[in-house]
């Protein structure tokens, strides 16, 4: 509510979304070239399809932009824009056809240079995993997102604390931010969703569709495993632990009487 973006999204969604993406892309490009950006920001690949991938810029602060946490602090203007976009998209889940909103989310991933916008998309997926599993598969292919979204979910309590001590001239701002902390999906994260897809048929698939979906998940794990040897030792060990943790094929559950 601290910028006109939320209202503009309702007045002319496509033009406003185009503006947000252009503005954020230009901002992240300037930041990554700065002194602090060169130390903090890394580039990652987001695989939109088998033949198309895009480069995005990522850091902990960038990923947490829409939640108002992270260090260094992202400018409040950018925070507010991301918060408005997330709020609007969450509301559109009940108003817009699933297929259309899915295409919008994929379009954002495809056009974004800042992973802050991918984090907003991730938030919508976590809130509605049944509806946007195709988008989830795209996010899973960028393994760097897993750790940062886990950290984001662990720091959600900070959002409530920061909102509670903040001073706004209009109490509506504080109330609106506090209400976002009550959403159940805030406790979820990308890694948890990946594991959940292994064990719970939350997409309503038939048995055959479920197996095909699992095969896609396994292929993503195998792809990430094929890249592990290219990493430095410490990063390789972290990646191996993560991949072991999320691979259902490593589990041997037993039923005890």
N, C-alpha and C positions, 0 to 999 in steps of 0.2 A: 504493500500500500504506500510505500515511501516514494514510488515513482509512478508515472502513468501507464507503465507497461501492462499491468494486469487488466486495466480497463481497455487498453488498445487491443489486446488480444481478443477481446469480445467484439470490438468494433470492426476490426479487419485483421483476422488471424494471420493470413498468409503474409501480408506486408509487414506485420509486426514481428513474426517469426523470422522473416528474411533480415529485418533490421537487427534483431538480437544476435543472429548467427554472424552477420558481418561485423557488428560491433565487438562481440566477444572474440572473434578470430583476429581482428586487428589488435585488440588489447593483449591477447596472449602472445602474439607475434612480437609486439613491442617489449613485453615483459621478459620473454625468453632470451632476448638479445641484450638485456640489461645485465649489470654486474651480478645482482642477486639471482636473476633468472638463469644465468649460465651455470651457477653453482647448484641450483635447486631443481630445474626442470629437465626431464628426460623425454625423449620421443618414443612412441610406441606405435605399433601397427594394429589397425582395426580392420578385420577381414569382413567386408560387407557380403561378399559372395566368394565362390571359388576363383573367380577371375578378377575381382575388384577389391583393393585394399586402400586405405587412406592412412596418413600419418597424423597423429594427434600428440599434443604436448601435455605432460602429466607431472603432477607433484601432489603431495598430501594436501596442501592448502588448496590447490586447484580442484581436486576431487571433492573436497568438502565445501565448496563455495555455496551451494544451495542450502547448506545447514548453518552457515555463519560461524564455522569453527575452522581451525587450522592455523598454522604459522609458517610464513609471515601472513598477517591479516590481509585478506583480499579486500580491495576497495568496496565500501558499502554500496555504491552504485551497482557494481557487478553482482554483489550478493543479492540485492533486491530484485534485479532482473531475473536471476536464476530462480529465486523463490517464487516470483510471480509466474514464471513459465511452469514450474512444477505444480503449483496450485491449480493453474488453468488446466493442465493436462490431466491431473487426477480427477477434476470435475468432469472432463469430457468423456471419461470412461463410461459414464452412465448416459451420456447424451449422443455420442458418436458411434457409428458402426465399428466393431472391433477391427475389421479388415482395414478400414480407412485410417484409424488411429495407429494401427500397426505400421502402415506405410509411412505415416508422418514420423514415427519414432525412428524407423530405419533411415528416412531421409535426413533427420537430424544427425544421426551417426555418420552418415555419408558426407555431409557438408561441414561438420564441425572440425576445427583444428584444435580446439581446446577440449580436454577430457572432462572439463566441468559440465559441459552439455551432455556428454555420455553418462555422467553421474546422475543427471536429472532423468535421463532415459532409464537408467538402472533402477532408480527409485520407483518409476511407474511399473516396471517389470516385477519388482519385489512386492508391490502392492497387489498385482494381479497376475500371478505366475501362470494361471490356467489360460488366460487370454493371449499372453504375449511370449509364449515359449520360443517362437522363431527369433524374436529379438534377443531373448536370453542366450540362444545358441551363438549369436554374433558376439555378445559380450564375453561369453566363456572363452572365445578364441584369443582374447587379449588377456594373458595370464597375469599381467601386471595389475589389472583391476582388482584381483582377488584380495590381495593383502591390504590395499588401501580401503576397500569397502569394509573389510573386517575391522580395520582401525576406526573407520567412520561409525560403525554400529556400536563399537565399544565406547566411543566418546559421545554418544547421544545424550547422556546425562548432562554433559557440559552445555548442550544447547539450552536445556531448561534452566540451568543455573545462570547462563549469560542473559537469557531473556528476563529472568526474575530480577536481576540487579540492574537491568538497563532502564534508562529514563527516556520516555517518549512524551512529547507534548500531548499526544492523543493516545489514551489507554487502549484504543482499538488495536494499535500496532503490537503492543505487548501481549494482549489477549490472543490475537491471531497467531503469533509465534508460539505461545504456550500450547495452543490447541494442536499445532502440528506435532508436538512431542507425544501426544496421546495416541497417535496412529500406531496400531500394532506392528505394522511392517517395518517401523523404524528399528526394531530389534533384529530384523532379518539382515542377511548379507549375501553377497554373491556366492561365496563358498558354501554357505548353508543351503542355498537354493540348488546348487549343483548336486549336492548329496541328496537332497529331498527328491529331486527328479529321478535319482537312482531307485529309490525304494517306494515312492508313493506315486500312483498313477493319477496325478492331480490334473492332467490334461484331458482326462476323459477318453483316452485312446482305447481302441480294441486291442486285443492281445498282440495281433500282428503289427499294428501301428506302434504299440509300446516297445516292441522289440526293435523296430526300425529306429525309433527315437533313442533307445539305449545304444544302438550301434553308432549313431551320430555322436553321442556323448563320449563313447569309448574312442572314437576316431580323433576327437579333440584332445583327449588325454594322451593318446599315442603321438599326436603331432607335437604336443608340448614336450613329451619325453624325448623326442628326436632332436630337440633343440638344446637340451640340458647340457650336453657335452661342450657346447660352445661358450658356456658361461665360466666366469672365474670361480674359484673353489668355494668361497663363502656363499656366493649367490647360488651356485649349483647345488649346494647342500640344502639351502632353504627351499629351492624349487623342488628338489627331490622329495623333501618331507611333505610339501604341499600336495604333490601329485600322488604320493602314497596315501595321504589322508583322504583324498577325494575319489579314489579309484575303488569302486565296488568289487572289482575282481580280486582285491586283496583281502576281502572279508569272507570269513567262513562261519556264518551264524549257526548256532546249535540250539535245538529245542530241548529244554529240560522239563521233565515231568515233575 
